[in-house]
Amino acid sequence: MNNLSDDSAVILVIDSDPLMLTAVGAVLNISGYECHGARDAEAAVKAVRGLKLDLIICDVNVDGDNGLELCQELRQMPNCGDMPFILVSGDRSPDNVRRTHEAGGAFYLQKPYDPEVLLELVEKALWMPHLVNTRIEQAQAARPANPAVFSPHGQKTPTTGSGIPAEG
């Protein structure tokens, strides 16, 4: 993920409605995000291959394609495995929300939505990978860099890396 304090996050918005693409892009750009748009699955795949993205916002219905299937397809791409997705739909059924999460959407946003709600969700979604990476870094930092065996007298004894005390 880009460092949010130094660079603007790069977001791909996938929606077959040009008006929605323009509106969402304007809201994100005004808020300081770098926004790219795709109107169909082919353009979305091309954008994912060519850009270093931080977040994808995808409509569940993308120009005849199933946005849920597109989300699953994008998840298989090397640079999208752990990327947060916000899936957007006008369908209010609980089953649709469940299916969006099964497809890999971290968040679900129901149309129509307030731009402030969109921005709040974008901020939360962008912090997800940051929090996961922070936890991983904390766990790695908690492990000793040089494994050692404690002697019965409370002194560290350097090891050979296998847990066996080194001779010396």
Secondary structure, DSSP 8 states (H G I E B T S, - for coil): ---TTTS--EEEEE-S-HHHHHHHHHHHHHTT-EEEEESSHHHHHHHHHHS--SEEEEESEETTEEHHHHHHHHHTSTTTTT--EEEEES---HHHHHHHHHTT-SEEEESS--HHHHHHHHHHHHHHHHHHHHHHHHHHHHS-SS-EEE-TTS-EEEB-SSSSB---
